[in-house]
Amino acid sequence: MDAARTKIVVTIGPATCERGTLVALAEAGMSAARLNAAHADPDWHRAAIALIRSTLPNMPVLLDIPGRKIRTTHLLHEPRFAAGDRIVLTTDPSFDGRMKVPVSYANLHQDVKPGDIILADDGTLRFEVEAVQGPDIVCRAAGAGVLRSRKGINVPLVNLNTALVTDPDCEMVALACETGVDFIGVSFVESDDHVRAIRALVGAKAPRILAKIENQSGLDHLGEIIDAADAIMIDRGDLSVETSLETLVIYQKRIIDSARERGKPVVVATEMLHSMLDNEFPTKAEVADITNAVLDGCSATMLSGETAIGRYPVAAVRTMRRVADAAFQHLQTRPHTPRRSSGSGPPQAIEDAIAMILRELPVTKVVAITFSGYAARMLSARSVAQPILAISSDQSLARALNLCSGVEGIHFDGAIVRGSADHIKECIRQLYEMGKLNSNDLILVTGAVYPRSGTRMNTIQIHRLTDLIEEFDWPPAAASPEPGSHAAGANAGAAIANGSSK
């Protein structure tokens, strides 16, 4: 992929889990592929991940695990009801929806009481608890609707005694590690302890942890969660019903600001192009929603049902790409207000200096040579106008950095030596040979040289490519293949592999 400004996370489902469609999605603007483990079984996800890897070998993959989210189970009968009808939820899994609707949380009947409100399907269905009879929760429907399989269940203002990490979570984390996905999405994260518990299960740097902010506790502990996680998602469906609908957009802005301050990518999700489930064109309100998320500084926007089961998945991605790109172009025309980095020390001073240089000099590209991703993440959070080429010898990190706005993660198949700066020239040379840099470029190079614990982003170099080409007698570089082309895929195993396909 190229260093698209705002990334697009695309949920893969029955409508899109096919080789030709995956290629079309990538060409339309998909930046990362998401799989929702709440739907389908582990074998389906295992096969889907294998298909994505073989079709788009450098596309970042996010596996969203259920976490503490409560859902209806798979129902053979999805009950339709009118306002005032009785609906019985149950923690007895032997029912199929005809008489009672089973839910995934085995102790729900112990945590609720008469008078409590239960919401379903992102708050579109509302029930009041009338009685609790053993495992059964007898409810009255506030309005008409259909309670479908695998739909989310929320009980606002009730403290649910769910386990921090469930058995299904453990199984899905094991699947994520087995299949080598890039991110694990964790639902209803309420503290940094939850992030650390999942990371302990992973037992390695990858897969990385994407924490979903979905309730009041997540908001109350927002800073510590962002610090502990590798990325953040704003799940507006659950957040709106767990807190309040009228403050949802205010919370969204607060979360984006907090994540950017810490240099962590933040994804805005839920109903961004909901009308395109069944229609080829978006509503004006959806266009405004995407635009405002980009103007607020999100790293990525996400499509869920629009691409998993919708009728127009490729059109939805193409629409989101056009709107997001237009919003970012407008963002660059706004008067610039310098934002100093938080904290003090060499990395923060370098960050401020780079931001100033990129405003004052005609730099065309930024090359961030990184061990941890810090330099690329912090510059991405600045929304700098120049594309950022983030180079790492860690292939999983290179792929993961593609979730950051304006960043193209590139795997350097060579040694980035901690005790030397010689690799800088080699990285630039290979970027030039790939066609990622050309003779017209004025580049700014940053990263950590001679790093020790806590030493990050301590160097800046500025080069005209023509000077380096002449100085080192580099031969003319071949043009790089078009993003998303078959030639691009064939080059995935080259000395430097593009960190994502698009």
C-alpha positions in Angstrom: 0.0 0.0 0.0 1.0 3.6 -0.2 1.1 5.9 2.8 -2.6 6.8 2.7 -3.5 9.5 5.1 -6.5 8.0 6.9 -6.5 4.2 6.9 -9.6 2.0 6.3 -10.2 -1.1 8.4 -12.4 -3.5 6.5 -14.4 -6.3 8.1 -14.2 -9.5 6.1 -17.3 -11.8 6.1 -19.4 -13.9 3.9 -19.8 -11.2 1.3 -16.0 -10.6 0.9 -14.1 -13.7 1.9 -13.1 -14.6 -1.6 -9.8 -14.0 -3.4 -11.0 -11.7 -6.2 -13.1 -9.6 -3.8 -10.1 -9.2 -1.4 -8.0 -7.9 -4.3 -10.8 -5.5 -5.3 -11.1 -4.3 -1.7 -7.4 -3.6 -1.5 -7.4 -1.7 -4.8 -10.4 0.3 -3.6 -8.6 1.5 -0.4 -8.6 -1.3 2.3 -5.6 -0.7 4.6 -6.3 -3.5 7.1 -8.5 -6.6 7.2 -10.7 -7.3 10.3 -12.2 -10.6 11.3 -14.9 -10.7 14.0 -14.5 -13.8 16.2 -18.0 -13.3 17.6 -19.3 -14.7 14.2 -18.4 -18.0 12.6 -16.3 -20.8 14.1 -12.5 -21.0 14.6 -12.0 -23.1 11.5 -13.7 -20.4 9.4 -11.4 -17.8 10.8 -8.4 -20.0 10.3 -9.2 -20.4 6.7 -10.1 -16.7 6.2 -6.7 -15.6 7.7 -4.9 -18.1 5.4 -6.8 -16.7 2.4 -5.9 -13.1 3.3 -2.3 -14.0 3.8 -2.0 -15.8 0.5 -3.9 -13.1 -1.4 -2.5 -10.0 0.2 0.6 -11.2 2.1 1.5 -7.9 3.7 -2.0 -6.7 4.6 -2.4 -6.2 8.4 -5.0 -8.5 10.0 -7.0 -7.7 13.1 -8.8 -10.5 14.9 -11.5 -9.1 17.1 -12.2 -11.4 20.0 -15.5 -11.3 22.0 -13.9 -10.4 25.3 -16.5 -9.4 28.0 -19.1 -8.6 25.4 -22.4 -10.5 25.9 -24.3 -11.8 22.8 -27.2 -13.9 21.9 -26.0 -17.3 20.7 -26.6 -18.8 17.3 -30.4 -19.1 17.0 -32.2 -21.5 14.8 -35.3 -19.3 15.2 -34.9 -15.5 15.5 -38.0 -14.2 17.3 -40.0 -11.3 16.0 -42.0 -9.4 18.5 -44.3 -6.4 19.0 -44.2 -3.7 21.7 -45.4 -5.2 24.9 -44.6 -8.8 24.0 -42.9 -11.1 26.4 -39.3 -12.2 25.5 -37.5 -14.7 27.7 -33.7 -14.5 27.7 -31.9 -17.5 29.3 -28.5 -18.6 30.3 -29.5 -22.2 29.5 -27.7 -22.9 26.2 -30.1 -25.8 25.2 -32.7 -23.5 23.8 -32.7 -22.3 20.1 -34.8 -19.1 20.1 -38.2 -20.6 19.7 -39.3 -20.5 23.4 -36.3 -18.7 24.9 -33.3 -16.8 23.6 -29.9 -18.0 25.1 -27.2 -15.5 25.8 -23.4 -16.1 26.0 -22.9 -14.9 29.6 -23.7 -17.8 32.0 -24.3 -15.7 35.1 -26.5 -13.0 33.6 -29.5 -14.2 35.5 -27.6 -13.7 38.8 -26.6 -10.1 38.0 -29.9 -8.6 36.8 -33.2 -7.9 38.7 -36.7 -6.8 38.0 -36.8 -3.2 36.7 -33.4 -3.4 35.0 -33.2 -2.4 31.3 -31.6 -4.7 28.8 -30.6 -3.4 25.4 -29.7 -5.4 22.3 -28.3 -4.9 18.8 -26.4 -1.6 19.6 -29.4 -0.3 21.6 -31.9 -0.6 18.8 -33.9 -3.1 20.9 -35.0 -2.3 24.5 -36.4 -4.7 27.1 -37.4 -4.3 30.8 -36.8 -7.2 33.2 -40.0 -8.3 34.8 -38.9 -11.4 36.6 -35.9 -13.7 37.1 -36.8 -17.4 37.3 -33.8 -19.6 37.7 -31.7 -19.2 34.5 -34.6 -17.3 32.8 -34.9 -13.6 32.5 -38.5 -12.6 31.7 -38.6 -9.3 29.8 -41.2 -7.0 28.1 -40.3 -5.4 24.8 -40.5 -1.6 24.6 -40.9 -1.7 20.9 -41.3 -4.0 17.9 -38.3 -5.8 16.4 -36.4 -9.0 15.7 -33.8 -10.4 18.0 -31.2 -12.0 15.8 -28.3 -14.4 16.3 -25.0 -13.2 17.7 -26.3 -9.7 18.6 -24.8 -7.7 21.4 -26.5 -7.5 24.8 -26.0 -4.5 27.1 -27.2 -3.9 30.6 -26.4 -0.3 31.4 -25.8 0.7 35.1 -25.5 -2.9 36.2 -22.2 -4.3 37.4 -21.7 -7.6 35.6 -19.4 -10.0 37.3 -17.9 -11.3 34.1 -14.3 -12.7 34.1 -11.5 -10.4 33.0 -10.4 -13.0 30.5 -12.9 -15.7 29.4 -12.3 -19.2 28.2 -13.4 -18.3 24.7 -10.9 -15.4 24.8 -8.1 -17.8 25.7 -9.0 -20.0 22.7 -9.1 -17.0 20.3 -5.8 -15.6 21.6 -4.3 -19.0 20.9 -5.8 -18.9 17.4 -4.4 -15.4 16.8 -0.9 -16.5 17.8 -1.1 -19.7 15.8 -2.2 -17.8 12.6 0.1 -14.8 13.1 -2.4 -12.0 12.9 -1.1 -8.5 13.6 -3.6 -7.2 16.1 -6.0 -8.8 18.7 -9.0 -6.6 19.3 -10.2 -6.8 22.9 -13.8 -5.8 23.8 -14.9 -3.8 26.9 -11.4 -3.0 28.1 -11.9 -1.3 31.5 -8.3 -1.0 32.8 -4.7 -1.6 32.0 -4.9 -4.9 33.9 -7.1 -6.2 31.2 -4.6 -5.3 28.5 -1.8 -6.9 30.5 -3.8 -10.1 31.0 -4.2 -10.5 27.2 -0.6 -9.6 26.6 0.5 -12.3 29.1 -1.5 -14.8 27.1 0.2 -13.7 23.9 3.6 -13.9 25.6 5.4 -12.0 22.8 5.5 -8.6 21.0 3.0 -9.8 18.4 0.1 -10.0 18.0 -0.3 -6.5 19.2 -3.2 -5.4 21.4 -6.0 -3.1 20.2 -8.1 -2.1 23.1 -11.8 -1.2 22.4 -13.3 1.6 24.5 -16.9 0.7 24.9 -18.2 1.7 28.4 -17.9 4.2 31.2 -15.1 2.3 33.0 -13.0 2.4 29.8 -13.5 6.2 29.7 -12.7 6.5 33.4 -9.3 4.7 32.9 -8.7 6.0 29.4 -5.1 7.2 29.8 -3.8 4.0 31.4 -5.5 1.8 28.8 -4.0 3.8 25.9 -0.5 3.6 27.6 -0.8 -0.2 27.9 -2.3 -0.9 24.5 -0.8 -0.7 21.0 -3.9 0.8 19.4 -7.3 1.9 20.3 -10.8 1.4 18.8 -13.8 3.6 19.6 -16.7 1.1 19.3 -19.6 3.6 19.1 -22.3 1.0 19.2 -21.7 -0.3 22.7 -20.3 3.0 23.9 -23.5 4.9 23.1 -25.7 2.4 25.0 -23.3 1.9 27.9 -22.9 5.7 28.5 -25.2 8.2 26.7 -26.1 8.7 23.1 -26.0 12.5 23.3 -22.4 12.6 24.6 -21.1 10.0 22.1 -19.4 12.4 19.7 -17.8 14.3 22.6 -16.4 11.1 24.0 -15.1 10.2 20.5 -13.2 13.5 20.3 -11.8 13.0 23.8 -10.5 9.5 23.0 -8.9 10.6 19.7 -7.1 13.5 21.4 -5.8 11.2 24.2 -4.6 8.6 21.7 -2.9 11.1 19.5 -1.1 12.7 22.5 0.4 9.3 23.2 1.2 8.5 19.6 -1.2 5.5 19.5 -3.3 4.8 16.4 -7.1 5.2 17.0 -9.8 3.6 14.9 -13.4 5.0 14.7 -16.0 2.3 14.2 -19.7 1.5 13.9 -22.3 2.5 11.3 -20.0 4.8 9.4 -21.7 3.8 6.1 -24.6 1.8 7.5 -26.9 2.7 4.7 -24.6 1.1 2.2 -25.5 -2.3 3.6 -28.4 -2.2 1.1 -27.8 1.0 -1.0 -25.1 1.9 -3.4 -24.7 5.5 -2.2 -24.2 6.9 1.3 -26.3 9.4 3.2 -25.1 13.0 3.7 -24.9 12.4 7.4 -22.5 9.4 6.9 -20.3 11.6 4.7 -20.2 14.2 7.4 -19.5 11.5 10.0 -16.4 10.2 8.2 -15.2 13.8 7.4 -15.5 14.9 11.1 -13.6 11.7 12.3 -10.7 12.5 9.9 -10.7 16.2 10.9 -10.6 15.2 14.5 -7.4 13.2 13.8 -8.4 9.6 13.8 -5.8 7.1 12.3 -8.4 4.9 10.7 -12.1 4.5 10.0 -13.8 1.1 10.0 -16.4 -0.7 8.0 -18.3 -3.6 9.7 -21.5 -5.0 8.3 -21.1 -2.9 5.2 -18.3 -5.1 3.9 -19.0 -8.3 5.9 -22.5 -8.9 4.7 -23.5 -5.8 2.7 -24.5 -5.7 -0.9 -21.9 -3.2 -2.0 -18.7 -3.9 -0.1 -16.2 -2.6 -2.7 -18.3 0.5 -3.3 -18.4 1.2 0.4 -14.6 1.1 0.7 -14.2 3.3 -2.4 -16.7 5.8 -1.0 -14.9 5.9 2.4 -11.6 6.4 0.7 -12.8 9.3 -1.4 -14.4 11.0 1.6 -11.5 10.5 3.9 -9.0 11.7 1.4 -11.0 14.9 0.7 -11.2 15.5 4.4 -7.5 15.2 4.9 -6.8 17.5 2.0 -9.0 20.1 3.6 -7.1 19.6 6.9 -3.9 20.6 5.2 -5.4 23.9 4.2 -6.2 25.0 7.7 -4.0 27.5 9.4 -1.3 25.5 11.2 -1.2 25.7 15.0 2.1 24.2 16.3 1.5 21.4 18.8 4.4 20.7 21.2 4.9 17.1 22.2 3.9 16.1 25.7 6.8 15.5 28.1 10.4 16.6 27.8 13.6 15.0 26.7 15.5 14.2 23.5 12.7 12.3 21.7 10.2 15.0 22.4 12.6 17.8 21.3 13.4 15.9 18.1 9.7 15.4 17.4 9.1 19.2 17.7 12.2 19.9 15.6 11.0 17.5 12.8 7.6 19.1 12.8 9.1 22.5 12.3 11.5 21.3 9.6 8.7 19.7 7.7 6.8 23.0 7.7 9.7 25.1 6.6 11.6 22.9 4.1 10.2 21.3 0.9 10.8 17.8 2.3 8.9 15.3 0.1 9.1 12.1 2.3 10.0 11.1 5.8 12.1 8.0 6.4 11.6 6.6 10.0 14.0 3.8 10.8 12.5 2.2 13.8 13.1 -0.6 16.4 9.8 -0.1 18.2 7.6 2.1 15.9 7.8 5.1 18.2 9.1 7.6 15.6 6.5 6.7 13.0 3.7 6.7 15.5 4.6 10.1 17.0 5.0 11.8 13.5 1.7 10.2 12.4 0.0 11.7 15.4 1.2 15.1 14.2 -0.7 14.7 10.9 2.4 15.8 8.9 1.7 16.5 5.3 4.6 14.3 4.0 4.2 10.5 3.6 6.1 8.5 6.3 8.1 5.5 5.2 8.5 3.4 8.4 11.3 0.9 8.1 11.9 -2.0 10.5 13.7 -5.3 10.4 10.7 -6.7 12.4 8.2 -7.8 9.7 5.2 -7.9 12.1 6.0 -4.4 13.3 6.3 -3.1 9.7 2.9 -4.6 8.9 1.3 -3.2 12.1 2.5 0.3 11.4 0.2 0.5 8.4 -2.6 1.2 10.9 -1.1 4.6 11.5 -2.3 7.5 9.4 0.1 8.5 6.7 2.5 5.6 7.3 3.7 2.9 5.0 5.3 0.1 6.9 8.2 -1.4 5.1 10.1 -4.5 6.1 13.9 -4.2 5.8 15.3 -7.6 5.2 18.7 -6.8 6.6 20.4 -5.9 9.9 19.5 -2.6 11.6 22.5 -2.6 14.0 22.1 -0.9 17.4 25.8 -0.2 17.6 26.2 1.5 14.3 24.6 4.0 11.9 25.7 2.3 8.7 22.3 0.7 8.1 20.8 4.2 7.4 22.6 4.4 4.0 21.6 0.8 3.2 17.9 1.5 4.1 17.8 4.6 1.8 19.6 2.7 -1.0 17.1 -0.1 -1.0 14.1 2.2 -0.8 15.6 3.9 -3.9 16.0 0.6 -5.6 12.4 -0.3 -4.9 11.2 3.0 -6.4 9.9 4.2 -3.0 12.3 7.1 -3.3 13.3 8.9 -6.5 15.9 11.4 -7.6 13.5 14.3 -7.1 13.1 13.6 -3.4 14.3 15.7 -0.5 14.1 13.3 2.5 14.2 13.7 6.2 15.5 10.6 8.0 15.0 10.0 11.7 15.3 7.1 14.2 17.4 6.0 17.1 21.2 5.7 16.7 23.2 3.8 19.3 20.0 3.2 21.3 19.9 2.2 24.9 16.9 1.6 27.2 14.6 4.5 26.9 16.6 6.1 24.0 14.3 6.9 21.1 14.3 9.1 18.0 17.6 10.9 18.7 18.7 11.8 15.2 17.7 13.8 12.1 19.3 13.7 8.7 18.2 15.6 5.6 19.3 14.4 2.1 18.7 15.2 -1.5 18.5 11.9 -3.3 20.5 13.2 -6.2 23.4 13.9 -3.9 23.3 10.3 -2.5 22.9 8.8 -6.0 26.0 10.7 -7.2 28.1 10.2 -4.0 27.6 6.4 -4.0 27.2 5.8 -7.7 23.8 4.1 -7.4 22.4 2.8 -10.7 19.0 4.0 -12.0 16.2 2.4 -10.0 13.4 0.4 -11.5 9.9 1.8 -11.2 7.9 0.2 -8.4 4.7 -1.7 -9.3 1.3 -0.2 -8.9 -0.1 -0.8 -5.4 -2.4 -3.8 -5.4 -1.1 -5.2 -8.7 0.0 -8.8 -9.1 3.6 -7.6 -9.6 3.4 -5.9 -6.3 2.3 -9.1 -4.6 5.1 -11.1 -6.4 7.7 -8.7 -4.9 6.5 -9.4 -1.3 9.6 -11.6 -0.7 12.1 -9.1 -2.0 14.9 -7.5 0.1 12.4 -4.9 1.3 8.8 -6.0 1.4 6.0 -3.4 1.4 4.4 -3.4 4.8 0.8 -3.7 3.3 -1.0 -4.1 0.1 -3.6 -1.8 -1.2 
